Amino acid sequence: MKVLLVGAGGQVGQELEALLAADQGVTLLACDRASLDLTQPQAMAERVQAFVPEVIINAAAYTAVDRAESEPELAEAVNALAPGYLAQAATQVQAQLVHISTDYVFDGRQSVPYREDSPCNPLGVYGRTKRAGEEAVIAGCDRSVILRTAWVYGAKGKGNFAKTILRLSQERDHLRVVYDQVGTPTWTRDIAGAIAQILPHLGPDTYGTYHFTNSGVSSWYDFAVEIVALAASMGVPLTLQQVEPITTADYPTPAQRPAYSVMGCEKIADLLGHKPPHWRQSLSKMMAELCG
Ligand SMILES: NC(=O)c1ccc[n+]([C@@H]2O[C@H](COP(=O)([O-])OP(=O)(O)OC[C@H]3O[C@@H](n4cnc5c(N)ncnc54)[C@H](OP(=O)(O)O)[C@@H]3O)[C@@H](O)[C@H]2O)c1
């Protein structure tokens, strides 16, 4: 199977590249931003026409949730317009498209897990542009899968909450972390594994939208406490004495975030034949890799 991976430099993209490059059944062309800028539709169409992939995976995005509030045009170009161009390019060569999206398409006002068909109502620029990207994919390519994930962390890539907490717990004695936003931390390797497992099943029966996160529920505070506990148990020298739970109101940010963004993953569990691993189990594996 010929696979074009775009966004290969990101935290999910790097895990996907490592996994798919090792797969004998996959001929992979992995492009990071330097080799393929998704805001250049002509370059993108040419690359797709030259390689003629059977599947395109879009792991690229503008993911700076707060910065997006002051850079809406750039967020729109990468998150909303580029997926549309990619969808059209996929359709031209009859490729299938796997596109990654986010829990931030929801407003967080529910108190039960969001389903794939729950109404979207993003709260900020990032979520709005990601939702527009989903719509552009659906409009531009009828052979597509949209995989919404959440609270992504991994050992690879520039940075994420887990890496930041690990670093700060070696620099500070006190951290304040929000406890009134809940969701599900999700390991990049599990996301890459789910996508790799879906590839052979792509077809008319499986096109559509899926939620994929690790199992379980956490607040950012619980997530931070677990990161610190795991680091301590792995012998990392920590300066941190206390993690203080605070409210969202105590920590104002430019972008409003959903208070509750747990997503139900039954649909993808049926397809994969298993439930995603619990977030604590995956976090412990990633921390062992990071701290080992
Ligand atoms: N991070 C999260 O917590 C989270 C949560 C829910 C869903 N998601 C979704 O998961 C997917 C993967 O996210 P991630 O966490 O792996 O993000 P990431 O680490 O920020 O990676 C995104 C990649 O996209 C690249 N990119 C940005 N603009 C581009 C452009 N114009 N052309 C080509 N590439 C471009 C970035 O390149 P540069 O590094 O050069 O900017 C980066 O390598 C995204 O769809 C994201 O929306 C993420």
The ligand as a Gaussian input file, in Angstrom:
#p B3LYP/6-31G(d) Opt

LIG

0 1
 N       -1.644000      18.150000      20.531000
 C       -2.832000      17.851000      21.038000
 O       -3.041000      17.872000      22.266000
 C       -3.956000      17.447000      20.133000
 C       -5.225000      17.205000      20.709000
 C       -6.275000      16.803000      19.883000
 C       -6.057000      16.624000      18.526000
 N       -4.821000      16.896000      17.997000
 C       -4.654000      16.733000      16.557000
 O       -3.718000      15.709000      16.320000
 C       -3.022000      15.972000      15.091000
 C       -1.529000      15.871000      15.326000
 O       -1.171000      16.864000      16.279000
 P        0.219000      16.869000      17.027000
 O       -0.058000      16.910000      18.481000
 O        1.122000      15.828000      16.454000
 O        0.713000      18.325000      16.593000
 P        2.177000      18.899000      16.390000
 O        3.176000      18.141000      17.178000
 O        2.032000      20.370000      16.570000
 O        2.444000      18.567000      14.856000
 C        1.801000      19.237000      13.831000
 C        2.754000      19.269000      12.664000
 O        2.114000      19.978000      11.605000
 C        3.129000      20.749000      10.982000
 N        2.610000      21.868000      10.217000
 C        2.124000      23.036000      10.664000
 N        1.847000      23.853000       9.640000
 C        2.160000      23.164000       8.506000
 C        2.113000      23.463000       7.128000
 N        1.695000      24.641000       6.688000
 N        2.507000      22.513000       6.249000
 C        2.966000      21.319000       6.672000
 N        3.048000      20.986000       7.963000
 C        2.646000      21.898000       8.872000
 C        3.973000      21.247000      12.125000
 O        5.217000      21.697000      11.646000
 P        6.089000      22.710000      12.546000
 O        6.564000      21.890000      13.701000
 O        7.158000      23.135000      11.614000
 O        5.170000      23.792000      12.948000
 C        4.066000      19.998000      12.983000
 O        5.177000      19.204000      12.604000
 C       -3.508000      17.340000      14.615000
 O       -4.535000      17.170000      13.686000
 C       -4.080000      17.968000      15.873000
 O       -5.062000      18.932000      15.586000
 C       -3.768000      17.273000      18.770000

